[in-house]
Amino acid sequence: MSSSPIYLQCSNPTCLHPVNPIGQSVCERCQVPLVYRHLWAIGDGVRQIPVNTVVGERYLVKAPQIWLDTNPGTVPEVPEVLPGRILPYLHLYPHRLHIPELHGLCPLSDKSIALLLDNVPIDETGALLPSLESVWPTVPPVRQVYWLWQLFQLWEPLNHYGVALSLLLPENVRVQGWRVRLHQLLRNRQELEMPLAIRREDLDDREPPPTLPPSFPPPDPAASRDVKAQTFLLKDLAEVWLPWIEQAHATVKAPLRAICAAMQTAADTELGLQTIATQLNHLLLEQSAQLPVHIEVVGKTDTGPQRSHNEDACYPDSRYPDQNDTLRPRVGIICDGIGGHEGGEVASRRALDDLKRLTEYLLADFQHQTNPTLPSEVAEQLESRVRVVNNVIAEQNDAQGRAMRQRMGTTLVMAVQLPQQVETPSGVRSAHELYLVHVGDSRAYWLTPNYCHLLTLDDDVATREVRLGRSVYQEALERPDGGALTQALGTRDADALQPTVQRFMVEEDGLLLLCSDGLSDNDRVEQAWQQLTLPVFSGKWSLEEAVQAWIDVANQRNGHDNTSVVLMRFVVTPASTLPDLEPDLDREAEPSATPAPSMPPAPASPASEAEFELTEASRALLYDEDEPTPSPPFRPNPGPSPEFLSPQKPWILGAIVAVIAGLLGFLLWSLVNSTTVTPSGESPSLPLPETVSPPPNP
C-alpha cells in the first residue's frame, strides 16, 4: 500500500500515452472515454484502510470499502480455480441486474485477501445508492409493489445457493430508480453480515466447478459443510417487508398486508411460491394500469462503411414509412444474421417476418382477455414462437445441406409491450408490461436522463464461463473465443435452444434501445448514452434523429459491421407535467465524477433510401422463383380468430403450429426443388459449445 499520487490508465490498448489525471472524462492522448470503475472491497481490515491510499499499486481508496480501479483495461488478479464459497457470484450472473459481479482479488497481507465486487450500487461520484428502506415512503405505489416483486423473484435462486440472507438485511437492499440492487451476497449463517469473503487458506481448499450444471448448478460445497448455516423461509422475508408495508401508500397497504400474511403461512414449495407470485403480480398489474402511457417506436438498419451487404433486419424500419400494422408501437425487433451474406441475410429476414406474424396473434389474443396471465405463462408462449421460427431456419439449413459453421442463423432481441387487460378502480385498462426475448448478442438497454441499464446478457463464451464458475467476466473476455456466440436462431434444433424471456414494468419515462453488436461493440452505448439521450428528453431531437445519431456513432466509432437500432420511447408522466421536463432534468440529474461530453449537434434528417432489396441468391432462398417479391404484410382477421391462441386452449395452439409447420414444409420442399445455392465461404462465429440451461428469469 502507498499514499503516492496515482493516475487513471486509459483502457485503449493502442494508446501511446495512457496516463491521465483522475477527473478527466477522455484520454488526453487518444480521446477515448475513460472508464471510472468503482468497486466494493470485502475482507479483514479493509474498512480501516485510509482514504486516498493506493492498494496493490492499482486501487485507489475513495471511501471505506469503495475502491477506484485505476487500470480498468487490465485483467484483475484471479486464482486459476476460484474458491467454492464465492462461486454464487458467478452462478447467479444471469441476475446481474440485481446482484454484484465478482471482479477479482487483491492481496492485502500474508493472511488477508480483499474480494472485489463490480456492478455494485455505487453512483458515479463513488457514493452508495440509497437503501430501499430509506426512500420507500417517498415513491409511488406502483414502484413500491415493483420493488417487492423483484425481491420476490430473487428469493428462490438466492435461497438455492445459500445466500437468501442477502434479501433479509434492509441495508443490503439498494435501489436505483425502478431497479433493486443488492450490495453484496451474504451467507445463510446465524451470525449477521457474513459476506462471501475469502482468506489465504481458502485458496488451498478449493474444489473445481462442475462442467455441465443443470438449471441451478450445485450449491457451494463449502456452504453445505457449514453446521451454522440456516435455512430461511418465506415467513422470514415477510417479516422484513412488514415494517415497510406499514409506510406503504394507502392504495396498496391492505393488499400488501394480505400478501405478507399469506407468506407467513405458505409452504416454501413450488405451489406456495406460485400462489404468492400470482397475488403480487395481480397487484402490480393493477397499479401499473392506472398510469397513462404513450409509446413511440422508430427503427433503422444500416450496412455500415466496411460491408457490402446488410445481414441485419429490424422492425420497424424507417425505410418503409408507410408501414401501418397492428404491431406498432408495441413491438420492436432486431435480427443480426450469421452464416455469410447470403445465409445471414436470409435467416434474419425469415426470422423477422415470421416473428411479426406470430406476435400479431399474441397481441390480439391478450387484448380480448380479462384474466391476467402470469409472466411465466407469457414467457412460455413467447418461447414457443421463437422455437417455431428457429426450426423453420434449421430445416432450411438441413434442406440445403448446410453443416457446422456453414449453417445460417440469426441473433434476436425483441421487445413486446403486452396490453393485458386489468380491472382497476377506474375501469378496465391495459397494464404496462414489457417483455424482452433474447438469443445471441444483440442487446437491450433502458435509458433515462439519469442512468443506462443493460437489460440483456450476451449468449457468448465469456458469459458461459462465468455461469459455469470457471472465470470472472473480464478474464473470460480475454479468451480468443470469448465473444463467440453459444447459440443463435436456426443453427441447431429448438430442443437445444434456450431463449431468455424477461418481464419488466414500465413505470417511468424512458427509452428502450435495441441494437445489434455493430453498435454495442467496444462499449459504444455506455460511452455515448448521455449525449444521445438528453436531447430526446429535452425535446431537441425527434426519435428519428436519435436513431440516426446512434447509427452515426456505430459507423464512426466502430464501422466494422452492419448496425440496427430500434428506439421505443415510453412516457408515463401525466401530460400536464411534460412542459417542465427540461428544467426537471437539469435539477434531478445526479452529480458526475467526470464532466459530461459536449452535446453533439442534432443529426441531419436521414435521407430517403432505396427500398431494401435482397441479393438474387438470397431471394431464391427465401421466396419461390415465381414470387420474386415479398408478400404484403400479414394481418389477422379482426373477428374472433385470435381466440384460438388463448393460453387456456393449448390443444388448439398445437393444431395451429402443426398447420404452420405443414405450410412451411411445403415451402421448403418447393425451395429445394427449385434452386440450389452454394453456401458462402463466410462462417458464423458459433463454436460447438457446452449446453447450459439458464436458471429461471427474474
MARZAKE-127575 format. One record per residue (C-alpha): residue number from 1; x, y, z. Coordinates in steps of 0.001 Angstrom, whole numbers, always signed. Each point is the difference from the previous one (the first is absolute). Example, Ala and Ser with C-alpha at 12.3 -4.5 7.8 and 13.67 -1.06 7.14 Angstrom:
- 1|+12300|-4500|+7800
- 2|+1370|+3440|-660
! end
This chain:
- 1|+0|+0|+0
- 2|+1112|+3558|-629
- 3|-1187|+3595|+177
- 4|+1843|+1169|-3119
- 5|-1862|+1776|-2838
- 6|-1814|-2283|-2402
- 7|-1374|+484|-3496
- 8|-2800|-1578|-1989
- 9|+1151|-2262|-2822
- 10|-1717|+192|-3382
- 11|-1652|-3317|-873
- 12|+898|+351|-3699
- 13|+2757|-2621|-551
- 14|+1480|+1978|-2913
- 15|+266|+3297|+1885
- 16|+3591|+1290|-59
- 17|-360|+2061|+3185
- 18|-2712|-1584|+2171
- 19|+720|+1930|+3227
- 20|-2693|+2551|+905
- 21|-796|+2155|+3034
- 22|-2997|-1281|+1944
- 23|-3022|+2163|-785
- 24|+388|+135|-3779
- 25|-2793|-1373|-2169
- 26|+2081|-1020|-3041
- 27|+3594|-1056|-521
- 28|+2256|+2979|-693
- 29|+1857|-1907|-2720
- 30|-2526|-2166|-1877
- 31|-3292|+1666|+1036
- 32|-1578|-3344|+978
- 33|-2459|+425|+2921
- 34|+1618|-969|+3290
- 35|-1549|-2765|+2095
- 36|-757|+807|+3645
- 37|-647|-3390|+1607
- 38|-875|+157|+3692
- 39|+296|-3289|+1873
- 40|-1204|-1250|+3378
- 41|+2804|-1598|+2049
- 42|-661|-2751|+2558
- 43|+2571|-1491|+2379
- 44|+1653|+187|+3392
- 45|+1280|+3493|+699
- 46|-1388|+1525|-3205
- 47|-2088|+2620|+1803
- 48|+3069|+1263|+1863
- 49|+1988|+893|-3142
- 50|+250|+3825|-169
- 51|-1647|+1938|-2810
- 52|+2329|+923|-2911
- 53|+2200|-3031|+663
- 54|+1117|-1952|-3062
- 55|-445|-3755|+521
- 56|+1921|-2515|-2083
- 57|+1404|+2819|-2168
- 58|-3375|+102|-1729
- 59|-3004|+775|+2196
- 60|-638|+3459|+1449
- 61|-2042|+41|+3220
- 62|-2743|+2608|-522
- 63|-1987|-828|+3152
- 64|-110|-2892|+2475
- 65|-288|-3171|-2137
- 66|-529|+2029|-3215
- 67|+3001|-288|-2312
- 68|+640|+1512|-3432
- 69|+1703|-2286|-2525
- 70|+2653|+2209|-1589
- 71|+961|-2575|-2624
- 72|-3404|-1175|-1299
- 73|+1360|-1370|-3270
- 74|+2101|-2665|+1730
- 75|-1393|-3326|+1219
- 76|-75|-61|+3829
- 77|+1797|-2606|+2065
- 78|-2010|-3232|+132
- 79|+1093|-3497|+1142
- 80|-80|-2775|-2572
- 81|-2802|-1762|+1890
- 82|-2341|+2152|+2045
- 83|-834|-930|+3615
- 84|-3373|-1685|+325
- 85|-1437|+2501|+2452
- 86|+44|+2860|-2527
- 87|-1462|-2000|-2901
- 88|-3571|+1280|+631
- 89|+1098|+3310|-1531
- 90|+801|-1863|-3212
- 91|-2935|-2412|-87
- 92|-2425|+2876|+628
- 93|+1476|+2071|-2834
- 94|-3273|-187|-2020
- 95|-1494|+2183|+2768
- 96|+2627|+2719|-452
- 97|-2701|+2671|-176
- 98|-372|-489|+3747
- 99|+3159|-1764|+1212
- 100|+3646|+1187|+11
- 101|+2607|-1683|-2174
- 102|+3283|-1465|+1175
- 103|+2777|+2265|-1298
- 104|+3097|-1613|+1494
- 105|+2229|-292|+3063
- 106|+2613|+2271|+1543
- 107|+2572|-1313|+2532
- 108|+229|+2197|+3108
- 109|+2479|-1978|+2104
- 110|+1328|-3508|+501
- 111|-3311|-998|+1589
- 112|-2579|+2351|-1488
- 113|-1515|+391|-3463
- 114|-2566|+2556|-1139
- 115|-2909|-1204|-2117
- 116|-924|+2647|-2586
- 117|-3546|+352|-1354
- 118|-1041|+1807|-3177
- 119|-3494|+1048|-1128
- 120|-697|+1196|+3530
- 121|-2574|+2643|+1039
- 122|+2465|+2893|-75
- 123|-615|+3185|-1971
- 124|+2446|+1858|-2234
- 125|+1333|+2042|+2939
- 126|+948|-3127|+1935
- 127|-2892|+197|+2473
- 128|-2354|-2832|+911
- 129|-3472|+159|-1506
- 130|-2836|+409|+2525
- 131|-1450|-2978|+1783
- 132|-3514|-1086|-902
- 133|-1083|+614|+3578
- 134|+1192|+3624|+8
- 135|-1972|+1076|-3092
- 136|-2967|-2373|+277
- 137|-2493|+2579|+1392
- 138|+807|+2484|-2789
- 139|-761|-2094|-3095
- 140|-3380|-673|-1684
- 141|-1908|-3214|+729
- 142|+812|-1685|-3310
- 143|+3735|+284|+718
- 144|-457|-1325|+3530
- 145|-1731|-3106|-1351
- 146|+2538|-340|-2838
- 147|+2908|+12|+2452
- 148|-1632|-2767|+2042
- 149|-667|-1990|-3166
- 150|+3691|+126|-921
- 151|+1051|-1109|+3484
- 152|-2471|-2868|-127
- 153|+1385|-1160|-3359
- 154|+3489|-172|+1534
- 155|-1130|-2060|+2992
- 156|+131|-3456|-1590
- 157|+3375|+253|-1819
- 158|+1724|+1644|+2984
- 159|-1427|-2554|+2408
- 160|+1249|-2758|-2290
- 161|+3587|+1225|+344
- 162|-233|+622|+3740
- 163|+74|+3805|-224
- 164|-3650|+907|+680
- 165|+1179|+2010|+3003
- 166|+1014|+2620|-2587
- 167|-3708|+875|-346
- 168|-681|+146|+3735
- 169|+2314|+2829|+1082
- 170|-1601|+3329|-994
- 171|+3338|+1819|-308
- 172|+1086|-2538|-2617
- 173|-2942|+827|-2298
- 174|+703|+3107|-2095
- 175|-2006|+1628|-2780
- 176|+680|+2003|-3139
- 177|-3270|+1258|-1409
- 178|-2168|-3046|-723
- 179|+2897|-2429|+399
- 180|+752|-1935|+3201
- 181|+3719|-619|+544
- 182|+1631|-2099|+2709
- 183|+3108|+1377|+1647
- 184|+1687|-3394|+424
- 185|-864|-3666|+523
- 186|-282|-1220|+3591
- 187|+184|-3622|+1058
- 188|-2875|-1605|+1895
- 189|+1660|-95|+3428
- 190|-1193|+702|+3490
- 191|+2470|+2870|+289
- 192|-1090|+3137|-1804
- 193|+1943|+1594|-2834
- 194|+2002|-2998|-1158
- 195|+1080|+1065|-3500
- 196|+1420|-2444|-2493
- 197|+3571|+958|+874
- 198|+3097|-2194|-254
- 199|+3244|-550|+1881
- 200|+3439|-1142|-1123
- 201|-715|-3566|+1096
- 202|-3098|-64|-2227
- 203|+2265|+41|-3050
- 204|+1456|-3329|+1132
- 205|-3412|-1608|+690
- 206|-1980|+338|-3152
- 207|-1968|-2344|-2186
- 208|-204|+203|-3790
- 209|-3379|+1210|-1262
- 210|-2380|-2388|-1758
- 211|+245|-104|-3774
- 212|-3635|-521|-969
- 213|-2365|+1430|+2618
- 214|-3778|-454|-99
- 215|-2345|+3002|+120
- 216|+1463|+808|+3411
- 217|+3656|-1082|+315
- 218|+804|-1891|+3228
- 219|+242|+2265|+3048
- 220|+3349|+904|+1511
- 221|+1379|-3197|+1636
- 222|+1624|+2079|+2752
- 223|-3362|+1467|+940
- 224|-1550|-3467|+307
- 225|+2695|-927|+2563
- 226|-729|+3098|+2089
- 227|-1783|-1295|+3112
- 228|-1106|+3536|+886
- 229|-1759|+559|-3297
- 230|-3666|+891|+280
- 231|-2964|-670|-2220
- 232|-2236|+3006|-516
- 233|-3686|-197|-866
- 234|-2501|+2300|-1675
- 235|-1215|+1084|+3410
- 236|+3460|+1469|+658
- 237|-293|+2110|-3134
- 238|-3477|+1113|+1087
- 239|+1392|+1141|+3363
- 240|+2416|+2311|-1826
- 241|-2749|+1410|-2219
- 242|-2562|+709|+2732
- 243|+1621|+3205|+1379
- 244|+232|+1354|-3551
- 245|-3637|-830|-700
- 246|-1096|+2022|+3018
- 247|+1440|+3009|-1863
- 248|-1372|-1038|-3397
- 249|-2397|+2108|-2021
- 250|-3588|-298|+1209
- 251|-1166|-1565|-3278
- 252|+2305|-3019|+369
- 253|+419|-337|+3769
- 254|-2931|-2373|+580
- 255|+731|-2383|-2919
- 256|+3693|-90|+924
- 257|-908|-860|+3584
- 258|-2115|-2868|-1313
- 259|+2885|-1235|-2160
- 260|+2381|+74|+2971
- 261|-2528|-1922|+2075
- 262|-124|-2635|-2730
- 263|+3814|-147|-86
- 264|+101|-666|+3741
- 265|-2104|-3144|-406
- 266|+940|-1144|-3520
- 267|+2230|-3007|-511
- 268|+3306|+574|-1784
- 269|-1085|-2239|-2853
- 270|-571|+670|-3672
- 271|-3729|+297|+654
- 272|+504|+2320|+2956
- 273|+2340|+2276|-1941
- 274|-2359|+85|-2983
- 275|-2941|+965|+2218
- 276|+1874|+2993|+1399
- 277|+1329|+923|-3451
- 278|-3533|+27|-1417
- 279|-1261|+2388|+2692
- 280|+2995|+2317|-248
- 281|-99|+23|-3798
- 282|-3707|+890|-80
- 283|+584|+2945|+2337
- 284|+2939|+1173|-2122
- 285|-2032|-163|-3217
- 286|-2874|+1856|+1633
- 287|+2250|+2820|+1197
- 288|+1864|+368|-3298
- 289|-3240|+70|-1997
- 290|-1055|+3178|+1810
- 291|+2877|+1945|-1547
- 292|-401|+1667|-3394
- 293|+2432|-1224|-2628
- 294|+1041|+1303|-3399
- 295|+2255|-2162|-2191
- 296|+1970|+1005|-3075
- 297|+2295|-2301|-1971
- 298|+2516|+658|-2790
- 299|+2568|-2339|-1523
- 300|+2621|-87|-2711
- 301|+2720|-2316|-1303
- 302|+3196|+1060|-1767
- 303|+2556|-1986|-2018
- 304|+2942|+1911|+1473
- 305|+3120|+1433|-1640
- 306|+1928|-3291|-287
- 307|-2653|-2494|-1130
- 308|-1552|-544|-3421
- 309|-3107|-1852|+1237
- 310|-2296|+497|+2943
- 311|-680|-3207|+1930
- 312|-2045|+1854|+2635
- 313|-3764|+401|-28
- 314|-2135|+2080|+2329
- 315|-3579|+952|+736
- 316|-1101|+2688|-428
- 317|+2225|+1198|-2828
- 318|-4|+3676|-939
- 319|+542|-979|-3635
- 320|-3626|-1106|-30
- 321|-1780|+3128|+1307
- 322|-3365|-1262|-1220
- 323|+48|-2947|+2422
- 324|-3233|+148|+1953
- 325|-825|-3280|+1668
- 326|-1273|-1327|+3284
- 327|+3485|-394|+1503
- 328|+727|+3712|+254
- 329|+990|+1417|+2410
- 330|+119|-2964|+2366
- 331|+2697|-2104|-1699
- 332|+3650|+461|-912
- 333|+2188|-2726|-1530
- 334|+3637|-279|-1069
- 335|+1535|-3040|-1717
- 336|+3716|-151|-835
- 337|+670|-2744|-2541
- 338|+3006|-2318|-20
- 339|+1208|-2480|-2590
- 340|+1282|+2175|-2845
- 341|-1816|+2812|-1779
- 342|-2362|-2409|-1753
- 343|-805|-2205|+3000
- 344|+11|+2735|+2642
- 345|-2124|+2278|-2142
- 346|-2579|-2720|-487
- 347|-63|-1183|+3622
- 348|-525|+3481|+1428
- 349|-2785|+843|-2484
- 350|-1694|-3364|+510
- 351|+70|+342|+3779
- 352|-1252|+3586|-115
- 353|-2942|-734|-2297
- 354|-1119|-3104|+1892
- 355|+305|+1607|+3423
- 356|-2072|+2961|-1145
- 357|-2810|-2281|-1132
- 358|+20|-2117|+3142
- 359|+177|+3042|+2277
- 360|-3020|+1610|-1671
- 361|-2138|-2912|+1146
- 362|+1463|+181|+3506
- 363|-867|+3687|+392
- 364|-3498|-489|-1364
- 365|-570|-2876|+2390
- 366|+949|+1948|+3119
- 367|-2148|+2966|-983
- 368|-3040|-2279|+372
- 369|+952|-1557|+3345
- 370|-1363|+1106|+3355
- 371|+1981|-2273|+2336
- 372|+3688|+989|+358
- 373|+2550|-2587|-1066
- 374|+3073|-650|+2130
- 375|+3362|+1086|-1450
- 376|+1174|-3623|-32
- 377|-2932|-957|-2239
- 378|+580|+2956|-2329
- 379|+3664|-996|-185
- 380|-990|-3509|-1070
- 381|-2115|+1389|-2839
- 382|+2792|+2274|-1191
- 383|+2540|-2813|+211
- 384|-2238|-2307|-2039
- 385|-181|+2567|-2798
- 386|+3769|+424|+2
- 387|+456|-3775|-216
- 388|-2345|-220|-2990
- 389|+2041|+2661|-1804
- 390|+3227|-1744|+1002
- 391|-1134|-3275|-1553
- 392|-1064|+1673|-3243
- 393|+3566|+1267|-474
- 394|+1551|-3252|+1252
- 395|-2056|-2069|-2458
- 396|+1061|+2327|-2801
- 397|+3628|-600|+1015
- 398|-595|-3747|-90
- 399|-1724|+162|-3377
- 400|+2974|+1844|-1508
- 401|+2578|-2320|+1563
- 402|+1541|+2692|+2184
- 403|+2068|-1391|+2879
- 404|+2091|+1300|+2901
- 405|+1178|+3564|-635
- 406|-1717|+143|-3374
- 407|-3427|+16|+1647
- 408|-1767|+3333|-207
- 409|-1610|+1503|+3067
- 410|-856|+3264|+1682
- 411|+75|+1685|+3367
- 412|-3201|+1437|+1423
- 413|-1030|+2714|+2388
- 414|-3724|+735|+47
- 415|-2046|+2328|+2202
- 416|-3737|-518|+429
- 417|-2137|+2391|+2026
- 418|-2827|-2337|+959
- 419|-3461|+1626|+366
- 420|-1417|-2263|+2710
- 421|-3438|+1189|+1077
- 422|-331|+620|+3743
- 423|-2858|+1142|+2205
- 424|+850|+3269|+1757
- 425|-2085|+2370|+2164
- 426|-545|+2109|-3126
- 427|-959|-2920|-2265
- 428|+1763|-2506|-2254
- 429|+3399|+1221|-1188
- 430|+3169|-1373|-1565
- 431|+2931|-784|+2269
- 432|+3485|+1215|-899
- 433|+1888|-3285|-313
- 434|+3094|-73|-2181
- 435|+1393|-3373|-1082
- 436|+3473|-494|-1454
- 437|+835|-3122|-2016
- 438|+3692|-540|-604
- 439|+2313|-2435|-1823
- 440|+3612|+818|-905
- 441|+1832|+3278|+540
- 442|-2419|+2657|-1223
- 443|-840|+2139|+3012
- 444|-2650|+2018|+1810
- 445|+681|+3062|+2176
- 446|-2298|+2142|+2155
- 447|+955|+3679|-159
- 448|-1162|+2962|+2078
- 449|+1647|+3385|+602
- 450|+1621|-1495|+3113
- 451|+1150|-3502|-889
- 452|+666|-2640|-2641
- 453|-957|-3593|+873
- 454|+1103|-2954|-2130
- 455|-2996|-2349|+200
- 456|+1230|-3039|-1946
- 457|+2848|-2470|+387
- 458|+2034|-1015|-3057
- 459|-158|-3666|-986
- 460|+3741|-312|-519
- 461|+2901|-2083|+1270
- 462|+1019|+2585|+2608
- 463|-3455|-72|+1595
- 464|-13|-3800|-73
- 465|+3328|-166|+1838
- 466|-1271|+2318|+2734
- 467|-3227|-1933|+503
- 468|+1919|-3261|+253
- 469|+2167|+1463|+2762
- 470|+3228|-213|-1981
- 471|+912|+3656|-461
- 472|-867|+3589|+774
- 473|-1468|+1870|-2953
- 474|+2903|+2318|-781
- 475|+2398|-2948|-18
- 476|-2318|-2075|-2207
- 477|-162|+2814|-2557
- 478|+3761|-360|-515
- 479|-482|-3472|-1485
- 480|+418|-95|-3787
- 481|-3547|-1342|-236
- 482|-1418|+2081|+2855
- 483|-2417|+1876|-2249
- 484|-1070|-3015|-2069
- 485|-3709|-790|+141
- 486|-1194|-3083|+1856
- 487|-3446|+49|-1607
- 488|-1963|+1649|-2794
- 489|-3318|-623|-1718
- 490|+133|-2708|-2655
- 491|+3426|-1510|+558
- 492|-1325|-2952|+2008
- 493|-3296|-1683|+774
- 494|-2351|+1838|+2357
- 495|+584|-2587|+2740
- 496|+3513|+1435|+419
- 497|-1197|+3621|+17
- 498|-278|+1905|+3282
- 499|-1596|+3388|-748
- 500|-73|+2477|+2864
- 501|-3322|+1711|+755
- 502|-134|+2848|+2526
- 503|-2969|+1976|+1308
- 504|+285|+3660|+1001
- 505|-2572|+2594|+1038
- 506|+45|+3422|-1642
- 507|-635|+2410|+2865
- 508|+2291|+2892|-945
- 509|+803|+2019|-3111
- 510|+2814|-1614|-1936
- 511|+1477|-1235|-3249
- 512|+388|-3664|-862
- 513|+2973|-405|-2343
- 514|+262|-3204|-2026
- 515|+3189|-389|-2033
- 516|+2215|-2465|-1818
- 517|+3653|-406|+920
- 518|+971|+2427|-2737
- 519|-883|+2669|+2569
- 520|+541|-1718|+3357
- 521|+3530|-1263|-726
- 522|+2792|+1841|+1841
- 523|-2466|+1435|+2557
- 524|-1241|+2695|-2390
- 525|-3424|+149|+1671
- 526|+1511|+390|+3474
- 527|+2248|+2779|-1303
- 528|-2575|+2027|-1946
- 529|-3348|-542|+1737
- 530|-110|+3348|+1810
- 531|+737|+2189|-2998
- 532|-2470|-1911|-2193
- 533|-2777|-345|+2587
- 534|-330|+3459|+1553
- 535|-956|+1719|-3299
- 536|-2965|-2369|-343
- 537|-1296|+624|+3510
- 538|+459|+3755|-345
- 539|-1934|+47|-3280
- 540|+2941|+1127|-2145
- 541|+85|-3206|-2046
- 542|-2727|-2133|-1466
- 543|+233|-3754|+382
- 544|+980|-248|-3687
- 545|+2921|+2364|+582
- 546|+1100|-1981|+3046
- 547|-22|-3288|-1937
- 548|+2141|+1562|-2716
- 549|+2384|+1379|+2635
- 550|+505|-3474|+1467
- 551|+716|-1424|-3462
- 552|+2494|+2807|-614
- 553|+1798|-912|+3237
- 554|+173|-3638|-1113
- 555|+1334|+847|-3459
- 556|+2514|+2588|+1187
- 557|+1340|-1719|+3132
- 558|-404|-3667|-991
- 559|-802|-305|-3701
- 560|+946|-3668|-313
- 561|-3524|-1411|-203
- 562|-3596|+648|-974
- 563|-1964|+1956|+2590
- 564|-3662|-133|+958
- 565|-1673|+2255|+2558
- 566|-3565|+40|+1312
- 567|-1033|+2659|+2509
- 568|-3238|-292|+1961
- 569|-980|+3029|+2059
- 570|-2330|-485|+2968
- 571|-1641|+2995|+1662
- 572|-2023|-622|+3156
- 573|+331|+3504|+1435
- 574|-3373|+1792|+28
- 575|-233|+2347|-2969
- 576|-419|+3046|+2234
- 577|+3555|-415|+1316
- 578|+1728|-500|-3338
- 579|+677|+3710|-757
- 580|+2239|+115|+3110
- 581|+2037|-2966|-1214
- 582|+3206|+1813|-878
- 583|+392|+1926|+3298
- 584|-784|-3217|+1889
- 585|+2769|-1821|-1839
- 586|+2531|+2636|+933
- 587|-1138|+6|+3611
- 588|-236|-3762|+507
- 589|+3146|-1108|-1812
- 590|+2457|-1751|+2334
- 591|+3454|+1554|+457
- 592|+2704|-1580|-2102
- 593|+3617|-739|+820
- 594|+932|+999|-3528
- 595|-1241|+2838|-2189
- 596|-2621|-1035|-2527
- 597|+1051|+24|-3658
- 598|-1023|+3046|-1951
- 599|-3419|-290|-1610
- 600|+226|-893|-3680
- 601|-2072|+1878|-2542
- 602|-3260|-1566|-1062
- 603|+624|-2465|-2823
- 604|-1315|+818|-3403
- 605|-3287|-1620|-858
- 606|+781|-3322|-1681
- 607|-303|+193|-3726
- 608|-2479|-2275|-1656
- 609|+1660|-3239|-1027
- 610|-752|-2406|-2760
- 611|-2367|-2771|+942
- 612|+1749|-2960|+1595
- 613|+873|-2720|-2496
- 614|+1349|-3482|+601
- 615|+2734|-1395|-2184
- 616|-1212|-2395|-2694
- 617|+1465|-2982|+1847
- 618|-1705|+1042|+3227
- 619|-3291|+608|-1789
- 620|+144|-3501|-1465
- 621|+446|-1403|+3496
- 622|-2799|+1979|+1590
- 623|-2623|+80|-2754
- 624|-1106|-2252|-2816
- 625|+1363|+921|-3433
- 626|-3530|+818|-1077
- 627|-318|+2464|+2897
- 628|+2949|+2369|-247
- 629|-1398|+2514|+2478
- 630|-1159|-322|+3612
- 631|-3686|-361|+698
- 632|-1932|+2921|+1527
- 633|+44|+343|+3791
- 634|-2037|-2733|+1672
- 635|-2992|+1135|+2021
- 636|-2180|-2162|+2227
- 637|-3761|+8|-374
- 638|-1664|+2673|+2139
- 639|-2605|-2542|+1088
- 640|+228|-2736|+2609
- 641|+2929|-1817|-1599
- 642|+2611|+1172|+2570
- 643|-1820|-1990|+2665
- 644|+1394|-3249|-1336
- 645|+3424|+919|+1389
- 646|-1322|+478|+3522
- 647|+2284|-1508|+2656
- 648|-3081|-1738|+1383
- 649|-228|-2042|-3232
- 650|+3448|-1583|-482
- 651|-1294|-2828|-2200
- 652|-1229|+2523|-2561
- 653|+3354|+1789|+123
- 654|+1661|-3324|-770
- 655|-2298|-510|-2964
- 656|+819|+3438|-1369
- 657|+3728|-647|+388
- 658|-453|-3279|-1857
- 659|-1788|+1771|-2845
- 660|+2733|+2628|-192
- 661|+2638|-2733|+1
- 662|-1770|-1754|-2859
- 663|-117|+3151|-2079
- 664|+3634|+730|+709
- 665|+917|-3568|-906
- 666|-1650|+438|-3391
- 667|+1859|+3277|-489
- 668|+3304|-1655|+859
- 669|-734|-2852|-2418
- 670|-620|+2575|-2713
- 671|+3241|+1766|+786
- 672|+2070|-3165|-108
- 673|-1451|-1006|-3349
- 674|+168|+3446|-1575
- 675|+3523|+1168|+720
- 676|+3347|-1080|+1373
- 677|+2294|+2538|+1612
- 678|+3641|-491|+868
- 679|+550|+1203|+3572
- 680|+2180|+3020|+517
- 681|+3528|-450|+1204
- 682|-629|+2197|+3022
- 683|-592|-1829|+3253
- 684|-2141|+920|+2972
- 685|+1823|+638|+3255
- 686|-1573|-3046|+1632
- 687|+2273|-2497|+1777
- 688|-1245|-3395|+1086
- 689|-922|+1083|+3541
- 690|-898|-1849|+3124
- 691|-3723|+270|+560
- 692|-1050|+2081|+2962
- 693|-3533|+92|+1330
- 694|-601|+3456|+1452
- 695|-1593|+432|+3411
- 696|-3489|+1506|+124
- 697|-204|+3597|-1147
- 698|-658|+2706|+2553
! end
